[in-house]
């Protein structure tokens, strides 16, 4: 069988196997093999690397897409000079995700607009890009979802859903009042993840005020204990990061 025929069959095989990158880079890798006299293994490795690299990028893109982030701003986009009290080195160390290996939590505390959600999201993006299952949700939306499934008799299924994520980000605990029984729903999420998976929480209230928000002193104490047991607590005060950004956009 001629070289030309073999080449055509190889193209058809790559197309049939849906190895688009291998097909796209076939000619250049053949030329590389010819001009640099590399081995068959090196040639195949070079060709398949193109395919693997793209597939990995697609997986990362998918992981980020399904994580429900409010935006896709990374730590590179965060202006640490505007909030100098934030320990930039600490945040970047957390971005290594070692805290997830230890099933530790992160709690961002501060008034509205100081950058809590931005930082939590940035760490979440790091997690998703490392192909770890990650999910972002507002506390109010989480509670509404749990209420609905409880009323429909599907609470256990939903609890397992939120428990399985390697990193769960619960944003804005305390911004909206909770109803009676909501604290128990939140506790079940925190308790199931306790010492098993990492959770990032953002809140605008100090821990001694959680009882008034959750309307159940015993449950509030249990939630706080589990969150704080293995946690990095980052308190942020100062001017509104969000407001500053909005004013810049208006200029």
N, C-alpha and C positions, 0 to 999 in steps of 0.2 A: 504493500500500500504506500502511495507516494506521501512525501512530507506535507504537500499541500492538502491532501485528503485528510491526513491525521490532524492537521491544524484546524481544518473545518469541523471535524468531529469533536475536537476539544472545545471549540467555541460553542458548538451545539450542546455539549454535555454541561458546560458551565452555565449556559442559559437555562437548560432544563432543570438544573439543580438550584437555580435562582441565586447563583454566586455572582452577583452583578459587579462587585468590585474586582473580583478575579478576572472577569471578562473585560472590564474597563482597562485594567492595568496589564493585561496579558502581553501585549506587544512590547511594552517597555521592560518587563521582566525577562522576556525572551532575549531582547537586545542586551540586557545586563548580563545574562548568563553567557551570551556569545562573546561579548567584548571583554568581560572580566574573568571568564573561565571559572565560574563558581560551580560548586558541586550541585547534583540534583536536589539534595536535601536543602541546601541554601536557597536554591531557586524556588522550590516549593514553599519554603518558609517565607520568603520575600513576598510571593504572590498571595499566600493565605493571610499574611499579616494585614494586607489592605482590607480584606473581608472582615477579619476579627476586629480591627480598629473601628470600622464603621458600625458593626453590630454592637460593640460596647458603647459607642456614643449614642446609639439609638436606645439602648437599655437605660442609660443614664437619663436621656431626655424623657423617656416614658416614666421613670421613677419620679422625676421632678414634676411632671405633668399631673400625675395621679395623687400627688401629696397635698393638693388643695391650698397651696400658698397664696396669700393675698397679693403678692408681687414677687418678682424674681431678682431682688436686690441682694447682692452678696456682701460679705464683709469689706470687700474692696470699695463698695459704694458708700460705706458708713463713714461719716466725718467725725473721727474721734477728737479732733481739735475743738469741736463745738461742745462736747461733753468731756472735758479733761479729767473729771473725777472717775470716769470709767477706766479701769485698768486694761489698756489695750492688749498688753501681753497676756493677761488672764483670759481675755476673750479669744485670742488667737490660739492659746493653749487648749481651750475648750473645743476649738474648731478641729483639733486633732482627733476628737471623738473618743478619747480615752475614757471619758466619763460614761460613755455608753457601754464600754467593755466591763465597767464596774457596776452597771445598773444604777448609776447616780442620777440625781435630778438637778435641774437648774431652775432657780426662781428669780425672776426679774421683778423688782418692786419699785414703783415710782408713780408720779402723777401722770396725767394724760399727756401724750405727745413727746415724752423725753427720749424715746427710741427703744422702748422695751420690745415692741412687736417687731421692729426692724432687726434687732439683734437675734431674737428668737427665730425669726424666719431665716436669717442668714445661716444660723447654725443648723437649722432644718435642711436647708439647701445643701450644706456640706454633707449631711447624713444621706440625703437622697442621691447625691452624686457619687457617694461611695457604695451605692447599691444596697442601702439599708432601708427597709420599709419605714416610711415616715408619713405622718399625717398631721395637718394643721386644722384646728377648728376653734371657733369662738365658743366660750363657755356657754353662752345663751343658746347657741345652736345645738351644742352637745346635749344640754339638759332637755331641750325641746324634742330632740331625736329620741332620747331615752324615755321621756314621758310617753311619746307616741307608741313606741314599741312595747312599753309596759302595758298600756291600755289595750294593745292588740294581742297581748300574750306572747310577744316575741322578744322580751327583754334579754333573756339569756343569750340568744343569738347575737344581739347587738353588743352586749357586754364582751363576748368573746371576740367580736370584730375589733373593738377598740383596744382590747388587751393584746392582740397579736402584733401590733405595730412595734417595731424596735424602738422607735421614737414617736411619742405623741406630744404635740404642742397644744396646750389649752390656753387660749388667749382671753384676756380681760375677765378674770374672775373678780367679781365685786362691782363691776360697772353697772349691772342691772340686778334688781332685787330677785331673789329666788322664792319660790312658793314652798309651802309646807310639803315635806317629803323629798324635795329636790336634793337636799344635802345627802340623803341616803343614796340617791342615784350616783352623785358625784363620788361618794365614798367607795362605792362598789368598783368604780373604775380605778381609783387610786389604790385601793387595797389589793386588787388583782395584779396590778403592775408593780407593787411594792417589792423591792429587792429582786425583781425579775427583768423589768424593762425600764428604760429611762423616760422621764416625763419633764417637759419644759413648761413652766407656768408663768404667765405674766399677770400682775395684779396691781391695783392702785391703792390697796388697803394693807395696813400692817396686820401681822398675824393676830394680835390681841383684839382686832376688830372683826375677825372672821365669824365669831359667834353671832354677832348682830346681822351679818349678811346671810349666813347659812341658817339662822333661826333654830339652831339646835346645838347647844353647848357641847354635849357629849360627842356628837358626830364631828363637829368642827374641830374639836381637840384631836380626834382620831385622824382626821385628814391631815392636819398640820403636822402631827407627829410623824406620819408616814412620809410626807413630802420632805420634811427637814432631816430625817434620820441620816440619809446619805445625799446631801445636797450642797450645791454651790449657790449661795444667796448673794445676789448682786443688786444693791440698792442704788437707784439713780434719782438725783434731784437736779434742779436747775431749770433753764428755759426750755420751752417746747421746741424739740427738734423738728417736729412736723410743721409747726407754725413758721419756723424760720425758712424751711424748704418751700412752703406755700408762698411766702412773701418774695422769695427769690424768683419764683415762677411768674409773679405778678409784675416784677420790675421790667 
